[in-house]
Amino acid sequence: MNELANLFVWRREDVVVVALTGELDVSNAERLEQAIVLEVGNDAAGLVLDLAGLEFMDSSGVHLLFHLADRLTMTGRRLAVIAPEGGSPRRVLELSGPETRGWIHGGEDAALAAVLT
């Protein structure tokens, strides 16, 4: 992985939770997306992507989220994003349009519930 970002993965129920720390930008977005797709596989009920540990995210991070959401939707699964108020990822997502706002949650429990409903 690129030294700009770290990826941590665990499962809650049948949902894959992926936490990203560091920076998500054009230099590592494609590699991170590939790593996340491999972790989700075909057996997960959905994906919770925790961006609380990101210090920086640019528009390539938003594209990554749309790609993941499209991929999950095609197989009847959901994406939820943890992005706390005041953080850089939250601001970027809120400026990216109404669809991304539906993905945003303040914590893991809320995001998990959104994926499983």
MMTF fields as JSON, N, C-alpha, C and O atoms, coordinates in Angstrom:
{
  "mmtfVersion": "1.0.0",
  "mmtfProducer": "UNKNOWN",
  "numBonds": 467,
  "numAtoms": 468,
  "numGroups": 117,
  "numChains": 1,
  "numModels": 1,
  "chainsPerModel": [1],
  "groupsPerChain": [117],
  "chainIdList": ["A"],
  "bondAtomList": [4, 2, 8, 6, 12, 10, 16, 14, 20, 18, 24, 22, 28, 26, 32, 30, 36, 34, 40, 38, 44, 42, 48, 46, 52, 50, 56, 54, 60, 58, 64, 62, 68, 66, 72, 70, 76, 74, 80, 78, 84, 82, 88, 86, 92, 90, 96, 94, 100, 98, 104, 102, 108, 106, 112, 110, 116, 114, 120, 118, 124, 122, 128, 126, 132, 130, 136, 134, 140, 138, 144, 142, 148, 146, 152, 150, 156, 154, 160, 158, 164, 162, 168, 166, 172, 170, 176, 174, 180, 178, 184, 182, 188, 186, 192, 190, 196, 194, 200, 198, 204, 202, 208, 206, 212, 210, 216, 214, 220, 218, 224, 222, 228, 226, 232, 230, 236, 234, 240, 238, 244, 242, 248, 246, 252, 250, 256, 254, 260, 258, 264, 262, 268, 266, 272, 270, 276, 274, 280, 278, 284, 282, 288, 286, 292, 290, 296, 294, 300, 298, 304, 302, 308, 306, 312, 310, 316, 314, 320, 318, 324, 322, 328, 326, 332, 330, 336, 334, 340, 338, 344, 342, 348, 346, 352, 350, 356, 354, 360, 358, 364, 362, 368, 366, 372, 370, 376, 374, 380, 378, 384, 382, 388, 386, 392, 390, 396, 394, 400, 398, 404, 402, 408, 406, 412, 410, 416, 414, 420, 418, 424, 422, 428, 426, 432, 430, 436, 434, 440, 438, 444, 442, 448, 446, 452, 450, 456, 454, 460, 458, 464, 462],
  "bondOrderList": [1, 1, 1, 1, 1, 1, 1, 1, 1, 1, 1, 1, 1, 1, 1, 1, 1, 1, 1, 1, 1, 1, 1, 1, 1, 1, 1, 1, 1, 1, 1, 1, 1, 1, 1, 1, 1, 1, 1, 1, 1, 1, 1, 1, 1, 1, 1, 1, 1, 1, 1, 1, 1, 1, 1, 1, 1, 1, 1, 1, 1, 1, 1, 1, 1, 1, 1, 1, 1, 1, 1, 1, 1, 1, 1, 1, 1, 1, 1, 1, 1, 1, 1, 1, 1, 1, 1, 1, 1, 1, 1, 1, 1, 1, 1, 1, 1, 1, 1, 1, 1, 1, 1, 1, 1, 1, 1, 1, 1, 1, 1, 1, 1, 1, 1, 1],
  "groupList": [{"groupName": "MET", "atomNameList": ["N", "CA", "C", "O"], "elementList": ["N", "C", "C", "O"], "formalChargeList": [0, 0, 0, 0], "bondAtomList": [1, 0, 2, 1, 3, 2], "bondOrderList": [1, 1, 2], "singleLetterCode": "M", "chemCompType": "L-PEPTIDE LINKING"}, {"groupName": "ASN", "atomNameList": ["N", "CA", "C", "O"], "elementList": ["N", "C", "C", "O"], "formalChargeList": [0, 0, 0, 0], "bondAtomList": [1, 0, 2, 1, 3, 2], "bondOrderList": [1, 1, 2], "singleLetterCode": "N", "chemCompType": "L-PEPTIDE LINKING"}, {"groupName": "GLU", "atomNameList": ["N", "CA", "C", "O"], "elementList": ["N", "C", "C", "O"], "formalChargeList": [0, 0, 0, 0], "bondAtomList": [1, 0, 2, 1, 3, 2], "bondOrderList": [1, 1, 2], "singleLetterCode": "E", "chemCompType": "L-PEPTIDE LINKING"}, {"groupName": "LEU", "atomNameList": ["N", "CA", "C", "O"], "elementList": ["N", "C", "C", "O"], "formalChargeList": [0, 0, 0, 0], "bondAtomList": [1, 0, 2, 1, 3, 2], "bondOrderList": [1, 1, 2], "singleLetterCode": "L", "chemCompType": "L-PEPTIDE LINKING"}, {"groupName": "ALA", "atomNameList": ["N", "CA", "C", "O"], "elementList": ["N", "C", "C", "O"], "formalChargeList": [0, 0, 0, 0], "bondAtomList": [1, 0, 2, 1, 3, 2], "bondOrderList": [1, 1, 2], "singleLetterCode": "A", "chemCompType": "L-PEPTIDE LINKING"}, {"groupName": "PHE", "atomNameList": ["N", "CA", "C", "O"], "elementList": ["N", "C", "C", "O"], "formalChargeList": [0, 0, 0, 0], "bondAtomList": [1, 0, 2, 1, 3, 2], "bondOrderList": [1, 1, 2], "singleLetterCode": "F", "chemCompType": "L-PEPTIDE LINKING"}, {"groupName": "VAL", "atomNameList": ["N", "CA", "C", "O"], "elementList": ["N", "C", "C", "O"], "formalChargeList": [0, 0, 0, 0], "bondAtomList": [1, 0, 2, 1, 3, 2], "bondOrderList": [1, 1, 2], "singleLetterCode": "V", "chemCompType": "L-PEPTIDE LINKING"}, {"groupName": "TRP", "atomNameList": ["N", "CA", "C", "O"], "elementList": ["N", "C", "C", "O"], "formalChargeList": [0, 0, 0, 0], "bondAtomList": [1, 0, 2, 1, 3, 2], "bondOrderList": [1, 1, 2], "singleLetterCode": "W", "chemCompType": "L-PEPTIDE LINKING"}, {"groupName": "ARG", "atomNameList": ["N", "CA", "C", "O"], "elementList": ["N", "C", "C", "O"], "formalChargeList": [0, 0, 0, 0], "bondAtomList": [1, 0, 2, 1, 3, 2], "bondOrderList": [1, 1, 2], "singleLetterCode": "R", "chemCompType": "L-PEPTIDE LINKING"}, {"groupName": "ASP", "atomNameList": ["N", "CA", "C", "O"], "elementList": ["N", "C", "C", "O"], "formalChargeList": [0, 0, 0, 0], "bondAtomList": [1, 0, 2, 1, 3, 2], "bondOrderList": [1, 1, 2], "singleLetterCode": "D", "chemCompType": "L-PEPTIDE LINKING"}, {"groupName": "THR", "atomNameList": ["N", "CA", "C", "O"], "elementList": ["N", "C", "C", "O"], "formalChargeList": [0, 0, 0, 0], "bondAtomList": [1, 0, 2, 1, 3, 2], "bondOrderList": [1, 1, 2], "singleLetterCode": "T", "chemCompType": "L-PEPTIDE LINKING"}, {"groupName": "GLY", "atomNameList": ["N", "CA", "C", "O"], "elementList": ["N", "C", "C", "O"], "formalChargeList": [0, 0, 0, 0], "bondAtomList": [1, 0, 2, 1, 3, 2], "bondOrderList": [1, 1, 2], "singleLetterCode": "G", "chemCompType": "PEPTIDE LINKING"}, {"groupName": "SER", "atomNameList": ["N", "CA", "C", "O"], "elementList": ["N", "C", "C", "O"], "formalChargeList": [0, 0, 0, 0], "bondAtomList": [1, 0, 2, 1, 3, 2], "bondOrderList": [1, 1, 2], "singleLetterCode": "S", "chemCompType": "L-PEPTIDE LINKING"}, {"groupName": "GLN", "atomNameList": ["N", "CA", "C", "O"], "elementList": ["N", "C", "C", "O"], "formalChargeList": [0, 0, 0, 0], "bondAtomList": [1, 0, 2, 1, 3, 2], "bondOrderList": [1, 1, 2], "singleLetterCode": "Q", "chemCompType": "L-PEPTIDE LINKING"}, {"groupName": "ILE", "atomNameList": ["N", "CA", "C", "O"], "elementList": ["N", "C", "C", "O"], "formalChargeList": [0, 0, 0, 0], "bondAtomList": [1, 0, 2, 1, 3, 2], "bondOrderList": [1, 1, 2], "singleLetterCode": "I", "chemCompType": "L-PEPTIDE LINKING"}, {"groupName": "HIS", "atomNameList": ["N", "CA", "C", "O"], "elementList": ["N", "C", "C", "O"], "formalChargeList": [0, 0, 0, 0], "bondAtomList": [1, 0, 2, 1, 3, 2], "bondOrderList": [1, 1, 2], "singleLetterCode": "H", "chemCompType": "L-PEPTIDE LINKING"}, {"groupName": "PRO", "atomNameList": ["N", "CA", "C", "O"], "elementList": ["N", "C", "C", "O"], "formalChargeList": [0, 0, 0, 0], "bondAtomList": [1, 0, 2, 1, 3, 2], "bondOrderList": [1, 1, 2], "singleLetterCode": "P", "chemCompType": "L-PEPTIDE LINKING"}],
  "groupTypeList": [0, 1, 2, 3, 4, 1, 3, 5, 6, 7, 8, 8, 2, 9, 6, 6, 6, 6, 4, 3, 10, 11, 2, 3, 9, 6, 12, 1, 4, 2, 8, 3, 2, 13, 4, 14, 6, 3, 2, 6, 11, 1, 9, 4, 4, 11, 3, 6, 3, 9, 3, 4, 11, 3, 2, 5, 0, 9, 12, 12, 11, 6, 15, 3, 3, 5, 15, 3, 4, 9, 8, 3, 10, 0, 10, 11, 8, 8, 3, 4, 6, 14, 4, 16, 2, 11, 11, 12, 16, 8, 8, 6, 3, 2, 3, 12, 11, 16, 2, 10, 8, 11, 7, 14, 15, 11, 11, 2, 9, 4, 4, 3, 4, 4, 6, 3, 10],
  "groupIdList": [1, 2, 3, 4, 5, 6, 7, 8, 9, 10, 11, 12, 13, 14, 15, 16, 17, 18, 19, 20, 21, 22, 23, 24, 25, 26, 27, 28, 29, 30, 31, 32, 33, 34, 35, 36, 37, 38, 39, 40, 41, 42, 43, 44, 45, 46, 47, 48, 49, 50, 51, 52, 53, 54, 55, 56, 57, 58, 59, 60, 61, 62, 63, 64, 65, 66, 67, 68, 69, 70, 71, 72, 73, 74, 75, 76, 77, 78, 79, 80, 81, 82, 83, 84, 85, 86, 87, 88, 89, 90, 91, 92, 93, 94, 95, 96, 97, 98, 99, 100, 101, 102, 103, 104, 105, 106, 107, 108, 109, 110, 111, 112, 113, 114, 115, 116, 117],
  "secStructList": [7, 7, 6, 6, 3, 3, 3, 3, 3, 3, 3, 3, 6, 6, 3, 3, 3, 3, 3, 3, 3, 3, 3, 3, 1, 6, 6, 6, 2, 2, 2, 2, 2, 2, 2, 2, 2, 2, 2, 2, 6, 6, 6, 7, 1, 3, 3, 3, 3, 3, 3, 3, 3, 3, 3, 3, 3, 7, 2, 2, 2, 2, 2, 2, 2, 2, 2, 2, 2, 2, 2, 2, 2, 2, 6, 6, 7, 3, 3, 3, 3, 3, 7, 7, 6, 6, 1, 2, 2, 2, 2, 2, 2, 2, 6, 6, 7, 2, 2, 2, 2, 6, 6, 3, 3, 1, 1, 2, 2, 2, 2, 2, 2, 2, 2, 2, 7],
  "xCoordList": [0.849, 0.0, 0.89, 2.05, 0.358, 1.067, 1.258, 0.367, 2.41, 2.662, 1.741, 1.714, 0.997, 0.078, -1.15, -1.763, -1.503, -2.729, -2.515, -1.689, -3.276, -3.309, -4.738, -5.688, -4.876, -6.179, -6.288, -5.407, -7.369, -7.639, -9.004, -9.951, -9.115, -10.339, -10.793, -9.978, -12.094, -12.703, -14.137, -14.621, -14.808, -16.211, -17.08, -16.686, -18.258, -19.316, -20.53, -21.017, -20.998, -22.055, -21.553, -20.454, -22.318, -21.881, -21.367, -21.259, -21.055, -20.63, -19.122, -18.575, -18.468, -17.046, -16.903, -17.535, -16.063, -15.771, -14.317, -13.414, -14.107, -12.771, -12.504, -13.25, -11.445, -11.04, -9.806, -8.845, -9.848, -8.71, -8.122, -8.854, -6.809, -6.13, -5.099, -4.666, -4.72, -3.721, -4.366, -5.23, -3.938, -4.428, -4.919, -4.302, -6.043, -6.622, -6.637, -7.376, -5.81, -5.742, -5.478, -5.489, -5.244, -5.068, -3.899, -3.897, -2.92, -1.75, -2.034, -1.291, -3.1, -3.351, -4.8, -5.11, -5.685, -7.108, -7.37, -8.153, -6.731, -6.977, -6.515, -7.213, -5.34, -4.841, -5.723, -5.985, -6.175, -7.059, -8.377, -8.885, -8.932, -10.183, -10.014, -10.868, -8.938, -8.683, -8.575, -9.114, -7.883, -7.723, -9.066, -9.344, -9.893, -11.207, -12.096, -12.766, -12.11, -12.92, -12.527, -13.39, -11.243, -10.783, -11.262, -11.631, -11.261, -11.707, -13.202, -13.639, -13.987, -15.448, -15.854, -16.737, -15.224, -15.56, -17.028, -17.691, -17.528, -18.927, -19.804, -21.023, -19.208, -19.992, -20.447, -21.238, -19.985, -20.362, -21.729, -22.102, -22.468, -23.777, -23.656, -24.604, -22.517, -22.301, -20.975, -20.168, -20.767, -19.5, -19.723, -20.506, -19.028, -18.934, -17.513, -16.554, -17.383, -16.075, -15.89, -16.596, -14.937, -14.686, -13.59, -12.425, -13.979, -13.046, -12.638, -12.002, -12.994, -12.709, -11.217, -10.828, -10.379, -8.94, -8.226, -7.003, -8.979, -8.342, -8.053, -8.902, -6.864, -6.475, -6.786, -6.98, -6.831, -7.062, -7.738, -7.416, -8.683, -9.314, -9.657, -10.262, -9.271, -9.626, -10.737, -11.335, -11.008, -12.109, -11.902, -12.877, -10.671, -10.457, -11.033, -11.437, -11.075, -11.724, -13.223, -13.829, -13.823, -15.253, -15.525, -16.494, -14.686, -14.842, -14.735, -15.496, -13.807, -13.663, -14.969, -15.402, -15.591, -16.854, -17.962, -18.727, -18.058, -19.075, -18.837, -19.787, -17.584, -17.283, -17.69, -18.313, -17.331, -17.701, -19.213, -19.746, -19.909, -21.375, -22.014, -22.929, -21.54, -22.092, -21.867, -22.768, -20.672, -20.327, -21.219, -21.717, -21.416, -22.252, -23.715, -24.394, -24.203, -25.601, -25.943, -27.038, -25.001, -25.253, -25.49, -26.102, -25.019, -25.207, -26.169, -26.202, -26.95, -27.97, -27.427, -28.083, -26.235, -25.631, -25.495, -25.71, -25.135, -25.08, -23.723, -22.918, -23.516, -22.349, -22.801, -23.78, -22.091, -22.285, -20.903, -19.93, -20.829, -19.557, -19.603, -20.553, -18.564, -18.41, -17.518, -16.354, -18.086, -17.352, -17.82, -18.851, -17.086, -17.499, -17.576, -16.857, -18.451, -18.592, -17.246, -16.45, -17.0, -15.799, -14.56, -13.55, -14.618, -13.45, -13.382, -14.396, -12.196, -11.993, -12.849, -13.473, -12.902, -13.738, -15.215, -15.887, -15.711, -17.12, -17.406, -18.412, -16.514, -16.709, -16.687, -17.519, -15.748, -15.657, -16.927, -17.463, -17.414, -18.624, -19.862, -20.692, -19.987, -21.155, -21.202, -22.284, -20.053, -19.993, -20.174, -20.288, -20.2, -20.239, -21.638, -21.789, -22.65, -24.007, -24.845, -24.339, -26.144, -27.084, -26.896, -27.176, -26.429, -26.286, -25.281, -25.518, -24.17, -23.148, -23.647, -23.24, -24.518, -25.042, -25.818, -25.846, -26.445, -27.177, -26.267, -26.72, -25.001, -24.046, -23.461, -22.974, -23.497, -22.733, -23.41, -24.61, -22.593, -23.052, -21.971, -20.796, -22.377, -21.437, -20.649, -19.613, -21.119, -20.423, -20.68, -21.508, -19.956, -20.013, -21.377, -21.858, -22.007, -23.309, -24.366, -25.136, -24.412, -25.378, -25.096, -26.024, -23.839, -23.468, -23.821, -24.334, -23.55, -23.886, -25.389, -25.828, -26.171, -27.622, -28.106, -29.026, -27.495, -27.888, -27.611, -28.396, -26.529, -26.179, -27.135, -27.522, -27.513, -28.332, -29.833, -30.594, -30.277, -31.731, -32.152, -33.332],
  "yCoordList": [-1.182, 0.0, 1.24, 1.18, 2.331, 3.604, 4.089, 3.928, 4.683, 5.131, 6.266, 6.613, 6.838, 7.908, 7.406, 8.156, 6.15, 5.634, 4.236, 3.461, 3.944, 2.609, 2.112, 2.889, 0.804, 0.169, -0.867, -1.711, -0.801, -1.755, -2.373, -1.661, -3.684, -4.393, -5.305, -5.981, -5.321, -6.271, -6.503, -5.838, -7.426, -7.737, -7.545, -7.848, -7.04, -6.999, -7.619, -7.159, -8.667, -9.487, -9.911, -10.457, -9.679, -10.048, -8.855, -8.917, -7.784, -6.549, -6.366, -6.535, -6.021, -5.701, -4.232, -3.355, -3.984, -2.611, -2.337, -3.081, -1.263, -0.873, 0.533, 1.464, 0.682, 2.0, 2.447, 1.693, 3.672, 4.269, 5.367, 6.163, 5.409, 6.489, 7.102, 6.474, 8.321, 9.007, 9.9, 10.715, 9.743, 10.581, 9.722, 8.72, 10.139, 9.467, 10.483, 11.466, 10.226, 11.144, 10.363, 9.132, 11.078, 10.453, 9.469, 8.547, 9.643, 8.764, 7.367, 6.429, 7.214, 5.902, 5.424, 4.324, 6.21, 5.853, 4.534, 3.71, 4.334, 3.108, 1.867, 0.854, 1.953, 0.8, 0.535, -0.618, 1.59, 1.398, 0.77, -0.122, 1.224, 0.645, -0.845, -1.645, -1.221, -2.631, -3.444, -4.548, -2.901, -3.61, -3.771, -4.824, -2.739, -2.803, -3.825, -4.616, -3.82, -4.779, -6.212, -7.075, -6.46, -7.806, -8.194, -9.346, -7.259, -7.541, -7.814, -8.666, -7.099, -7.268, -8.595, -9.278, -8.964, -10.23, -10.315, -9.297, -11.54, -11.759, -12.197, -12.281, -12.479, -13.035, -11.999, -12.332, -10.773, -9.748, -9.16, -9.037, -8.8, -8.173, -6.726, -6.172, -6.123, -4.735, -4.25, -5.022, -2.942, -2.337, -1.07, -0.201, -0.98, 0.27, 0.763, 0.06, 1.975, 2.57, 3.697, 4.706, 3.509, 4.461, 5.43, 5.053, 6.687, 7.722, 8.643, 9.671, 8.287, 9.148, 9.394, 10.443, 8.457, 8.597, 9.257, 9.399, 9.664, 10.338, 11.792, 12.496, 12.22, 13.616, 14.441, 15.654, 13.768, 14.469, 13.525, 12.338, 14.066, 13.324, 14.303, 15.345, 13.97, 14.828, 14.168, 13.186, 14.7, 14.196, 12.754, 12.064, 12.285, 10.883, 9.955, 8.834, 10.404, 9.641, 9.549, 8.513, 10.625, 10.611, 9.641, 8.883, 9.66, 8.719, 7.279, 6.412, 7.027, 5.701, 5.271, 4.132, 6.161, 5.834, 5.535, 4.59, 6.326, 6.058, 4.71, 3.968, 4.386, 3.085, 1.945, 0.973, 2.078, 1.041, 0.921, -0.188, 2.052, 2.042, 1.375, 0.565, 1.711, 1.096, -0.407, -1.177, -0.816, -2.242, -2.992, -4.076, -2.416, -3.052, -3.081, -4.091, -1.987, -1.891, -2.941, -3.503, -3.202, -4.206, -5.591, -6.437, -5.832, -7.141, -7.065, -7.973, -5.989, -5.863, -5.542, -5.812, -4.97, -4.633, -3.128, -2.382, -2.687, -1.248, -0.801, -1.579, 0.514, 1.196, 2.217, 2.93, 2.289, 3.364, 3.893, 3.14, 5.189, 5.853, 6.537, 7.252, 6.307, 7.012, 8.217, 8.077, 9.405, 10.652, 11.671, 12.315, 11.827, 12.735, 14.197, 14.634, 14.928, 16.374, 17.068, 16.744, 18.02, 18.841, 18.264, 18.955, 17.012, 16.402, 16.71, 17.02, 16.624, 16.881, 15.973, 16.467, 14.662, 13.807, 14.21, 14.158, 14.602, 14.997, 16.215, 16.261, 17.202, 18.411, 18.073, 18.568, 17.24, 16.858, 16.132, 16.414, 15.209, 14.457, 15.353, 15.215, 16.253, 17.133, 18.038, 18.425, 18.373, 19.212, 18.423, 19.006, 17.106, 16.245, 15.898, 15.166, 16.398, 16.16, 15.378, 14.83, 15.329, 14.718, 13.217, 12.706, 12.499, 11.05, 10.703, 9.794, 11.415, 11.106, 11.393, 10.719, 12.376, 12.686, 11.515, 11.336, 10.721, 9.545, 8.444, 7.549, 8.501, 7.502, 7.843, 6.955, 9.105, 9.601, 9.266, 9.47, 8.741, 8.437, 8.875, 8.964, 9.147, 9.645, 8.58, 8.879, 7.326, 6.267, 4.903, 4.75, 3.914, 2.571, 1.91, 1.241, 2.081, 1.435, 1.951, 1.164, 3.27, 3.858, 3.402, 3.095, 3.359, 2.928, 1.464, 1.091, 0.641, -0.783, -0.983, -1.795, -0.251, -0.351, 0.049, -0.569, 1.073, 1.517, 0.45, 0.287, -0.27, -1.326, -2.501, -3.106, -2.825, -4.016, -3.804, -4.769, -2.567, -2.334, -2.423, -2.253],
  "zCoordList": [0.0, 0.0, 0.0, 0.408, -0.447, -0.459, 0.967, 1.802, 1.254, 2.622, 3.065, 4.246, 2.143, 2.506, 3.264, 4.024, 3.058, 3.66, 4.236, 3.752, 5.272, 5.863, 5.83, 5.937, 5.68, 5.578, 6.687, 6.846, 7.453, 8.524, 8.255, 7.918, 8.398, 8.023, 9.153, 9.781, 9.407, 10.321, 9.878, 8.961, 10.512, 10.196, 11.421, 12.547, 11.173, 12.176, 11.524, 10.491, 12.15, 11.551, 10.172, 10.067, 9.126, 7.774, 6.98, 5.755, 7.668, 7.011, 7.173, 8.263, 6.078, 6.117, 6.502, 5.913, 7.497, 7.92, 7.55, 7.934, 6.802, 6.382, 6.893, 6.59, 7.664, 8.157, 7.39, 7.236, 6.919, 6.232, 7.1, 7.688, 7.178, 7.887, 6.946, 5.979, 7.244, 6.434, 5.406, 5.729, 4.146, 3.055, 1.901, 1.539, 1.333, 0.167, -0.968, -0.934, -1.97, -3.102, -4.381, -4.383, -5.449, -6.757, -6.782, -7.597, -5.92, -5.926, -5.379, -5.671, -4.59, -3.988, -4.094, -3.637, -4.678, -4.711, -5.437, -4.962, -6.565, -7.33, -6.569, -6.541, -5.955, -5.184, -3.965, -3.626, -3.313, -2.165, -2.588, -1.909, -3.697, -4.187, -4.468, -4.085, -5.121, -5.412, -4.125, -4.037, -3.135, -1.856, -1.151, -0.577, -1.19, -0.543, -1.244, -0.58, -2.559, -3.322, -2.975, -2.816, -2.859, -2.485, -1.094, -0.865, -0.18, 1.191, 1.264, 2.037, 0.468, 0.516, -0.101, 0.419, -1.194, -1.831, -2.201, -2.399, -2.293, -2.678, -1.518, -1.666, -0.367, 0.733, 1.753, 2.636, 1.665, 2.646, 2.322, 1.156, 3.361, 3.193, 2.727, 2.171, 2.947, 2.561, 3.095, 3.613, 2.955, 3.329, 4.137, 3.753, 5.254, 6.014, 5.833, 6.153, 5.317, 5.091, 6.102, 6.066, 6.998, 8.082, 7.662, 7.54, 7.442, 7.015, 8.158, 7.925, 9.387, 10.542, 10.722, 11.235, 10.314, 10.483, 9.32, 9.343, 8.298, 7.166, 7.513, 8.06, 7.193, 7.387, 6.146, 6.227, 4.987, 3.726, 2.746, 2.687, 1.974, 0.892, -0.214, 0.039, -1.451, -2.57, -3.391, -2.951, -4.567, -5.383, -5.832, -6.132, -5.884, -6.254, -5.185, -5.496, -3.945, -2.885, -3.102, -2.831, -3.588, -3.9, -5.043, -4.996, -6.058, -7.171, -6.666, -7.097, -5.77, -5.177, -4.52, -4.692, -3.777, -3.103, -4.104, -3.912, -5.168, -6.18, -6.851, -7.097, -7.147, -7.748, -6.812, -7.238, -5.539, -4.568, -4.44, -4.419, -4.355, -4.224, -5.441, -5.294, -6.638, -7.857, -7.864, -8.198, -7.496, -7.467, -6.474, -6.777, -5.303, -4.284, -4.703, -4.516, -5.264, -5.678, -6.729, -6.722, -7.631, -8.681, -8.103, -8.756, -6.9, -6.271, -5.084, -4.254, -5.003, -3.968, -2.581, -1.575, -2.531, -1.237, -1.096, -2.051, 0.102, 0.39, 0.904, 1.415, 0.737, 1.272, 2.295, 2.078, 3.409, 4.386, 4.744, 4.793, 4.991, 5.249, 6.608, 6.928, 7.399, 8.669, 8.4, 8.024, 8.602, 8.374, 9.408, 9.212, 10.497, 11.565, 11.129, 10.23, 11.778, 11.546, 11.674, 12.555, 10.794, 10.889, 10.241, 10.112, 9.834, 9.209, 7.719, 7.095, 7.161, 5.73, 4.847, 3.908, 5.11, 4.258, 4.282, 3.252, 5.427, 5.533, 4.665, 3.957, 4.726, 3.917, 2.429, 1.669, 2.014, 0.602, 0.173, -0.899, 0.988, 0.643, 0.594, -0.304, 1.539, 1.554, 0.328, -0.114, -0.216, -1.406, -2.695, -3.773, -2.588, -3.771, -4.244, -5.221, -3.585, -4.043, -3.069, -2.089, -3.345, -2.405, -2.204, -1.119, -3.226, -3.076, -1.984, -1.19, -1.939, -0.941, 0.465, 1.411, 0.619, 1.952, 2.532, 3.749, 1.686, 2.149, 2.668, 3.382, 2.321, 2.787, 4.138, 4.838, 4.522, 5.672, 6.999, 7.181, 7.921, 9.275, 10.252, 9.896, 11.479, 12.475, 13.196, 13.789, 13.161, 13.882, 13.274, 12.376, 13.777, 13.215, 13.398, 12.483, 14.554, 14.781, 13.812, 13.261, 13.599, 12.667, 11.237, 10.489, 10.861, 9.519, 9.308, 8.253, 10.3, 10.218, 10.064, 9.251, 10.837, 10.743, 9.347, 8.813, 8.755, 7.411, 6.37, 5.436, 6.505, 5.55, 5.686, 4.686, 6.902, 7.151, 6.985, 7.053, 6.768, 6.594, 5.164, 4.856]
}
